[in-house]
Amino acid sequence: MKTSFPVSRSGRFLGAPGAEVARFTESISFDWRLWRQDILGSIAHATMLRKIAVLTRDEQMAIVKGLDDIGREIADGKFQWQPELEDIHMNIEAELTRRVPAGAKLHTARSRNDQVALDMRMWLRDEIFGLTQDIRSLQSALVRLGEQNARVLIPGYTHLQRAQPVYFAHHLLAYVEMLERDSERLKDSFKRVNVCPLGSGANAGSTLPLDRKLVARLLDFVDAKGRPQLTQNSMDAVSDRDFAIEFCCHAALLAVHLSRLAEDVILWASSEFNFIKIADAYTTGSSLMPQKKNPDIAELTRGKTGRVIGNLVSLLTLLKGLPMTYNRDLQEDKERLFDTTDTVRATARLMAAMLGNTAVNAAVCNAAASDPTLLATDLADYVVRKGVPFRQAHHIVGAVVTLAEKARKPLDRLTLEELQSVDKHFTADALKVFDLKQAMARRNITGAPGTKEVRRQLARWRKILRA
């Protein structure tokens, strides 16, 4: 029987909600993105209902065909969404029932509460996989840029002050390591997303003999051994969104890492550093100053981190005061989750593309790394090898630096006599410390920016990323 009331309203209500209420409560404007998962979940549910004899074979086949047809129309952009039907679930179910009378049976033993939990988990599974691939592409871009500039040295910085020389590739590989941990966190979270809630109903399951394991298998909610993964408490299954919050937490940390990389890119591209040049396609100009070339991709990457962190805080705040079980507040989870996913995936992809179109000014980088003060710690190590405690050696070299400043000389241009005026442990070989090539050759413990070690790490990552 056709009704003018929204499908989600029962006979308990004497009329439809007001237009303003309908506009305020609808979610189809954003949860339409779950259409593919909603249809797949409904097909699996219909298959299970056929097994337990709620549907006949003909009814099941008609429902599946109807859902397939609707899915094609949505994919082709021909489906007409109805805001008055509130959400993705009711839009698809109402249209299915209009076409296939047996569609009215499809909602047997399920609620929109467990339906939306299912759709979100399925959607997030796909996005986690996609995001880890985006991260892998960004890691590859960083490794390629490092390999292309394997001999380039830059100053390493602490407190944004020149500290010690490092290979440019070593600096890039620091972000590769960070991104790998981001990827591993996402992969680990997958097992907590990959749990099937369907069959939990509104909050108390069903009196019908549902085969939840069948549905889980049909929708690939299985572990590495093919065992179905099911939620174990119906109230928990429909009321919590910790799986979405965990993802947003990992995504926020990823965004922070991307922001830090972006900050380095912004500094390196500045006239003051002039270490890199970003291709025109990944920069913008100024509306006033014709000479400007701004690193907007990197700046937006840095800026968008704020919204990703905000989405995480929003979800945590949303959930903190909710009683069991489902509450309409949870409708607010999707936009935050969607926005976080869209933002970090687009950012990772664009950062990878930008780095793939970035050139390194090797001469400027190497000149900056040739500053002899960057090897002051090496000079302290030289004194340590003479048997002097490091704290004392640190003090001695500090005095040498002060002497060079007063004499207005580069540190490596001090004479042996001047060095010995500070401390007698300096001998004729002391000035060899400032041979930059040898200094980098000495840094070959695991994880150090030494020549051989950086080459080994680049090869290691090349192998990992090809696997």
C-alpha positions as CSV (number, residue, x, y, z in Angstrom):
1,M,0.0,0.0,0.0
2,K,1.4,3.4,-1.0
3,T,1.6,6.0,1.7
4,S,2.4,9.7,1.7
5,F,4.3,9.3,5.0
6,P,8.1,8.7,5.1
7,V,8.7,5.0,5.2
8,S,10.6,5.4,8.5
9,R,7.5,6.6,10.3
10,S,5.2,3.9,11.7
11,G,1.5,3.8,12.3
12,R,2.2,5.4,15.7
13,F,2.3,8.8,13.9
14,L,-0.8,10.6,12.6
15,G,1.1,12.7,10.0
16,A,4.3,13.5,8.4
17,P,6.9,15.7,10.0
18,G,7.0,19.4,9.2
19,A,9.1,20.6,6.3
20,E,11.6,22.3,8.6
21,V,11.9,19.2,10.8
22,A,12.5,17.0,7.7
23,R,15.2,19.3,6.5
24,F,16.9,19.3,9.9
25,T,16.8,15.5,10.3
26,E,17.6,14.3,6.8
27,S,21.0,12.7,6.2
28,I,20.6,11.6,2.5
29,S,22.5,14.8,1.5
30,F,25.7,13.1,2.8
31,D,25.0,9.4,3.6
32,W,24.2,8.7,0.0
33,R,27.8,7.8,-0.2
34,L,27.0,4.5,1.5
35,W,24.8,3.3,-1.3
36,R,27.0,0.6,-2.6
37,Q,27.6,-0.9,0.9
38,D,23.9,-0.6,1.7
39,I,22.9,-2.5,-1.4
40,L,25.5,-5.2,-0.8
41,G,24.4,-5.6,2.8
42,S,20.8,-5.9,1.7
43,I,21.6,-8.6,-0.9
44,A,23.4,-10.6,1.8
45,H,20.5,-10.1,4.2
46,A,18.1,-11.2,1.6
47,T,20.2,-14.3,1.0
48,M,20.1,-15.1,4.7
49,L,16.3,-14.5,4.9
50,R,15.9,-17.0,2.1
51,K,17.9,-19.6,4.0
52,I,15.7,-19.2,7.1
53,A,12.5,-19.3,4.9
54,V,11.4,-15.7,5.5
55,L,11.7,-15.2,1.7
56,T,11.0,-17.6,-1.1
57,R,13.5,-18.2,-3.8
58,D,11.5,-16.1,-6.3
59,E,11.2,-13.3,-3.7
60,Q,14.9,-13.3,-3.0
61,M,15.8,-13.3,-6.7
62,A,13.4,-10.4,-7.4
63,I,14.8,-8.4,-4.5
64,V,18.4,-9.0,-5.7
65,K,17.5,-8.0,-9.2
66,G,15.7,-4.9,-8.0
67,L,18.7,-3.9,-5.8
68,D,21.1,-4.5,-8.7
69,D,19.0,-2.3,-11.0
70,I,18.9,0.5,-8.4
71,G,22.6,0.2,-7.9
72,R,23.2,0.7,-11.7
73,E,21.0,3.7,-11.7
74,I,22.8,5.3,-8.8
75,A,26.2,4.6,-10.4
76,D,25.0,6.2,-13.6
77,G,23.6,9.2,-11.7
78,K,20.0,8.5,-12.7
79,F,18.6,7.7,-9.3
80,Q,16.4,10.4,-7.8
81,W,17.1,10.8,-4.1
82,Q,14.1,11.8,-1.9
83,P,15.0,14.0,1.1
84,E,11.7,13.3,2.7
85,L,12.8,9.7,3.1
86,E,15.6,10.9,5.3
87,D,18.5,8.6,4.6
88,I,20.2,6.2,2.3
89,H,18.5,3.1,3.8
90,M,14.9,4.4,3.4
91,N,15.6,5.8,-0.1
92,I,16.8,2.4,-1.4
93,E,14.2,0.4,0.5
94,A,11.3,2.5,-0.6
95,E,12.3,2.4,-4.2
96,L,12.9,-1.3,-4.0
97,T,9.4,-1.9,-2.5
98,R,7.8,0.3,-5.2
99,R,9.3,-2.0,-7.8
100,V,9.3,-5.3,-6.0
101,P,6.4,-6.0,-3.6
102,A,8.6,-8.5,-1.7
103,G,10.9,-5.7,-0.9
104,A,8.6,-4.9,2.0
105,K,9.9,-8.1,3.7
106,L,13.6,-7.1,3.4
107,H,13.6,-5.2,6.6
108,T,12.7,-8.3,8.6
109,A,15.0,-8.8,11.6
110,R,17.1,-5.7,11.0
111,S,17.0,-2.0,12.0
112,R,18.5,1.1,10.5
113,N,20.7,1.0,13.7
114,D,22.5,-2.2,12.7
115,Q,22.2,-1.4,9.0
116,V,24.1,1.9,9.3
117,A,26.7,0.3,11.5
118,L,27.2,-2.3,8.8
119,D,27.4,0.2,6.0
120,M,29.9,2.4,7.8
121,R,32.2,-0.6,8.6
122,M,32.1,-1.8,5.0
123,W,32.7,1.7,3.6
124,L,35.6,2.3,6.0
125,R,37.2,-1.0,5.1
126,D,37.5,0.2,1.5
127,E,38.8,3.6,2.6
128,I,41.5,2.1,4.8
129,F,42.8,0.0,2.0
130,G,42.7,3.0,-0.4
131,L,44.5,5.2,2.1
132,T,47.3,2.7,2.8
133,Q,47.8,2.6,-1.0
134,D,48.0,6.4,-1.1
135,I,50.5,6.4,1.7
136,R,52.6,3.8,-0.2
137,S,52.6,6.1,-3.3
138,L,53.8,9.0,-1.1
139,Q,56.5,6.9,0.4
140,S,57.6,5.9,-3.1
141,A,57.7,9.5,-4.2
142,L,60.0,10.4,-1.2
143,V,62.3,7.4,-1.9
144,R,62.6,8.3,-5.6
145,L,63.4,12.0,-4.8
146,G,66.0,10.7,-2.3
147,E,67.5,8.3,-4.9
148,Q,67.7,11.1,-7.5
149,N,69.6,13.3,-5.1
150,A,71.5,10.6,-3.2
151,R,74.8,12.7,-3.0
152,V,73.1,15.9,-1.9
153,L,73.9,17.1,1.6
154,I,71.9,19.6,3.7
155,P,72.2,20.8,7.2
156,G,70.1,18.9,9.7
157,Y,68.3,21.3,12.0
158,T,67.3,21.4,15.7
159,H,65.3,24.4,16.9
160,L,65.4,25.5,13.2
161,Q,69.1,26.2,13.7
162,R,71.8,24.4,11.7
163,A,73.0,21.4,13.7
164,Q,74.9,18.7,11.8
165,P,75.2,17.6,8.1
166,V,72.8,14.9,6.8
167,Y,72.1,13.6,3.4
168,F,68.9,15.1,1.8
169,A,67.7,11.5,1.3
170,H,68.2,10.8,5.0
171,H,65.8,13.7,5.8
172,L,63.2,12.4,3.3
173,L,63.5,8.9,4.7
174,A,62.6,10.1,8.1
175,Y,59.1,10.8,6.7
176,V,59.0,7.4,5.0
177,E,59.5,5.9,8.4
178,M,56.8,8.0,10.0
179,L,54.4,7.1,7.2
180,E,55.1,3.5,7.6
181,R,54.0,3.6,11.2
182,D,50.9,5.5,10.1
183,S,50.2,2.7,7.6
184,E,50.8,0.0,10.2
185,R,48.4,1.6,12.6
186,L,45.7,1.8,9.9
187,K,46.2,-1.9,9.0
188,D,46.0,-2.9,12.7
189,S,42.7,-1.0,13.1
190,F,41.2,-2.9,10.1
191,K,40.6,-5.9,12.3
192,R,38.4,-3.9,14.6
193,V,36.5,-2.4,11.7
194,N,36.1,-5.8,10.1
195,V,33.4,-7.1,12.4
196,C,29.8,-7.6,11.3
197,P,27.1,-6.0,13.4
198,L,24.1,-7.0,11.2
199,G,21.6,-9.1,13.3
200,S,21.9,-6.8,16.3
201,G,18.6,-5.1,15.3
202,A,17.7,-1.9,17.1
203,N,19.4,-3.0,20.3
204,A,18.1,-6.5,21.2
205,G,18.7,-8.7,18.2
206,S,15.8,-10.8,16.9
207,T,13.7,-13.8,17.8
208,L,14.1,-15.2,14.3
209,P,16.8,-17.8,13.8
210,L,19.2,-15.5,11.9
211,D,22.4,-16.9,10.4
212,R,24.7,-14.1,11.2
213,K,27.8,-16.1,10.2
214,L,26.4,-16.6,6.7
215,V,26.0,-12.8,6.3
216,A,29.5,-12.2,7.7
217,R,31.0,-14.6,5.2
218,L,29.0,-13.1,2.2
219,L,30.2,-9.6,3.1
220,D,33.8,-10.8,3.8
221,F,33.8,-10.1,7.5
222,V,36.3,-12.8,8.1
223,D,39.7,-13.1,9.7
224,A,42.9,-14.4,8.0
225,K,41.7,-18.0,8.5
226,G,38.3,-17.3,6.9
227,R,36.4,-17.4,10.2
228,P,33.4,-15.0,10.4
229,Q,33.9,-12.0,12.7
230,L,30.7,-11.0,14.5
231,T,29.9,-8.4,17.1
232,Q,29.2,-10.2,20.4
233,N,26.8,-7.7,22.1
234,S,23.8,-6.2,20.3
235,M,23.8,-3.0,22.3
236,D,27.5,-2.4,21.8
237,A,27.2,-3.2,18.1
238,V,24.7,-0.4,17.4
239,S,25.7,2.3,19.9
240,D,29.5,2.6,19.6
241,R,31.6,4.3,16.9
242,D,35.0,3.6,18.4
243,F,36.1,2.0,15.1
244,A,35.4,5.3,13.3
245,I,37.1,7.3,16.1
246,E,40.2,5.0,16.0
247,F,40.5,5.6,12.3
248,C,40.1,9.3,12.7
249,C,42.8,9.2,15.4
250,H,45.2,7.5,13.1
251,A,44.3,9.8,10.3
252,A,44.9,12.9,12.5
253,L,48.4,11.6,13.3
254,L,49.0,11.0,9.6
255,A,47.8,14.5,8.9
256,V,50.3,15.8,11.5
257,H,53.1,14.0,9.7
258,L,52.0,15.3,6.4
259,S,51.9,18.8,7.9
260,R,55.5,18.5,9.2
261,L,56.6,17.4,5.7
262,A,54.7,20.3,4.2
263,E,56.4,22.7,6.6
264,D,59.9,21.5,5.5
265,V,58.9,21.8,1.8
266,I,57.7,25.4,2.5
267,L,60.9,26.3,4.1
268,W,63.1,24.6,1.5
269,A,61.2,26.4,-1.3
270,S,61.7,29.8,0.2
271,S,64.2,32.2,-1.2
272,E,66.1,32.1,2.2
273,F,66.7,28.3,1.8
274,N,66.4,27.8,-2.0
275,F,66.9,24.1,-1.6
276,I,64.1,23.0,-3.9
277,K,62.0,24.3,-6.8
278,I,58.4,23.0,-7.1
279,A,57.0,22.7,-10.6
280,D,54.6,25.5,-11.7
281,A,51.7,23.1,-11.8
282,Y,51.9,22.6,-8.0
283,T,52.2,26.3,-7.1
284,T,50.2,29.5,-7.4
285,G,50.9,33.1,-8.0
286,S,49.9,36.3,-6.2
287,S,47.0,38.6,-7.2
288,L,49.3,41.6,-6.5
289,M,52.9,40.6,-6.8
290,P,53.8,39.1,-10.2
291,Q,57.1,37.6,-9.1
292,K,55.5,35.4,-6.5
293,K,55.4,31.6,-6.7
294,N,53.6,30.2,-3.6
295,P,53.8,26.5,-2.4
296,D,50.0,26.4,-1.9
297,I,49.7,22.6,-2.0
298,A,52.1,22.3,1.0
299,E,50.4,25.2,2.8
300,L,46.9,23.7,2.4
301,T,48.3,20.3,3.5
302,R,49.5,22.1,6.7
303,G,46.2,24.0,7.1
304,K,43.9,21.0,6.5
305,T,45.5,19.2,9.4
306,G,43.4,21.4,11.7
307,R,40.1,20.2,10.3
308,V,41.2,16.5,10.6
309,I,42.2,17.0,14.2
310,G,38.9,18.9,14.7
311,N,36.9,16.0,13.3
312,L,38.5,13.6,15.8
313,V,37.7,15.9,18.7
314,S,34.1,16.3,17.3
315,L,33.6,12.6,17.3
316,L,35.0,12.1,20.8
317,T,32.7,14.8,22.1
318,L,29.7,13.4,20.2
319,L,30.1,10.0,21.8
320,K,31.1,11.0,25.4
321,G,27.6,11.6,26.9
322,L,25.4,9.1,25.0
323,P,23.5,6.5,27.0
324,M,22.9,3.1,25.5
325,T,22.1,2.3,22.8
326,Y,21.5,4.2,19.5
327,N,20.8,7.9,19.7
328,R,20.1,10.2,16.8
329,D,23.2,12.2,17.7
330,L,25.2,9.4,15.9
331,Q,23.9,10.7,12.6
332,E,26.6,13.4,13.1
333,D,29.4,10.9,12.8
334,K,29.3,10.5,9.1
335,E,30.2,13.9,7.9
336,R,33.2,14.0,10.3
337,L,34.4,10.6,9.1
338,F,33.8,11.3,5.4
339,D,35.6,14.7,5.7
340,T,38.6,13.2,7.4
341,T,38.9,10.4,4.9
342,D,38.5,12.7,1.9
343,T,41.0,15.2,3.3
344,V,43.9,12.8,4.2
345,R,43.5,10.8,1.0
346,A,43.6,13.9,-1.2
347,T,46.4,15.4,0.7
348,A,48.6,12.3,0.5
349,R,48.0,12.0,-3.2
350,L,48.7,15.6,-4.0
351,M,51.9,15.6,-1.8
352,A,53.1,12.6,-3.7
353,A,52.4,14.3,-7.0
354,M,54.1,17.5,-5.9
355,L,57.2,15.8,-4.7
356,G,57.4,13.9,-8.0
357,N,57.6,17.3,-9.7
358,T,60.1,18.9,-7.4
359,A,63.8,19.6,-8.3
360,V,66.6,19.9,-5.8
361,N,69.1,22.8,-6.0
362,A,72.1,20.6,-5.2
363,A,74.7,23.3,-5.3
364,V,72.9,25.4,-2.7
365,C,72.2,22.4,-0.5
366,N,75.8,21.3,-0.5
367,A,77.1,24.8,0.1
368,A,74.8,25.0,3.2
369,A,76.0,21.7,4.4
370,S,79.6,22.7,4.0
371,D,79.4,25.1,6.9
372,P,82.2,23.9,9.2
373,T,80.3,24.7,12.4
374,L,78.1,21.7,11.5
375,L,81.0,19.5,12.4
376,A,81.6,21.0,15.9
377,T,80.3,17.8,17.5
378,D,82.7,15.8,15.4
379,L,85.5,17.9,16.8
380,A,84.2,17.1,20.3
381,D,84.2,13.4,19.4
382,Y,87.9,13.9,18.3
383,V,88.7,15.2,21.8
384,V,86.7,12.3,23.4
385,R,88.9,9.8,21.5
386,K,91.9,11.4,23.3
387,G,90.4,10.2,26.6
388,V,88.6,13.4,27.6
389,P,85.1,13.0,29.1
390,F,82.4,14.3,26.6
391,R,81.1,17.0,28.9
392,Q,84.6,18.4,29.1
393,A,85.1,17.9,25.4
394,H,81.9,19.8,24.7
395,H,83.1,22.7,26.8
396,I,86.5,22.7,25.0
397,V,84.9,22.8,21.6
398,G,82.5,25.5,22.7
399,A,85.6,27.6,23.6
400,V,87.1,26.9,20.1
401,V,83.8,28.1,18.5
402,T,84.0,31.3,20.5
403,L,87.6,31.8,19.5
404,A,86.7,31.4,15.8
405,E,83.9,33.9,16.1
406,K,86.2,36.5,17.8
407,A,88.9,35.9,15.1
408,R,86.1,36.1,12.4
409,K,87.4,32.8,10.9
410,P,85.5,29.7,9.8
411,L,86.0,27.0,12.3
412,D,88.1,24.9,9.9
413,R,90.5,27.8,9.2
414,L,91.8,28.0,12.7
415,T,95.5,27.1,13.0
416,L,96.8,24.3,15.1
417,E,98.4,26.9,17.4
418,E,95.0,28.5,17.9
419,L,93.4,25.2,18.7
420,Q,96.1,24.3,21.2
421,S,95.7,27.7,22.8
422,V,92.3,26.3,24.0
423,D,93.4,22.8,24.8
424,K,96.6,20.8,24.3
425,H,94.7,17.6,23.3
426,F,94.5,19.0,19.7
427,T,97.2,17.7,17.5
428,A,98.1,18.1,13.8
429,D,95.3,15.7,12.7
430,A,92.5,17.7,14.4
431,L,91.7,19.8,11.3
432,K,91.0,16.6,9.3
433,V,87.7,16.4,11.2
434,F,86.4,19.1,8.8
435,D,86.7,16.9,5.7
436,L,83.0,16.6,5.0
437,K,83.3,13.5,2.9
438,Q,85.1,11.6,5.6
439,A,82.8,13.0,8.2
440,M,79.8,11.4,6.4
441,A,81.7,8.2,5.9
442,R,82.2,7.8,9.6
443,R,78.4,7.9,10.3
444,N,77.5,4.3,9.6
445,I,75.8,2.9,12.6
446,T,72.3,1.8,11.9
447,G,69.9,4.7,11.3
448,A,72.7,7.3,11.0
449,P,73.0,9.6,7.9
450,G,76.3,8.1,6.8
451,T,77.1,7.5,3.1
452,K,76.9,3.7,3.2
453,E,74.0,3.6,5.6
454,V,71.8,6.0,3.6
455,R,72.5,4.0,0.5
456,R,71.5,0.9,2.4
457,Q,68.3,2.4,3.7
458,L,67.3,3.6,0.2
459,A,67.8,0.1,-1.1
460,R,65.9,-1.3,1.8
461,W,62.9,0.9,1.1
462,R,63.1,0.3,-2.6
463,K,62.7,-3.4,-1.9
464,I,59.9,-2.9,0.6
465,L,57.9,-0.6,-1.7
466,R,58.2,-3.0,-4.6
467,A,56.9,-6.0,-2.5
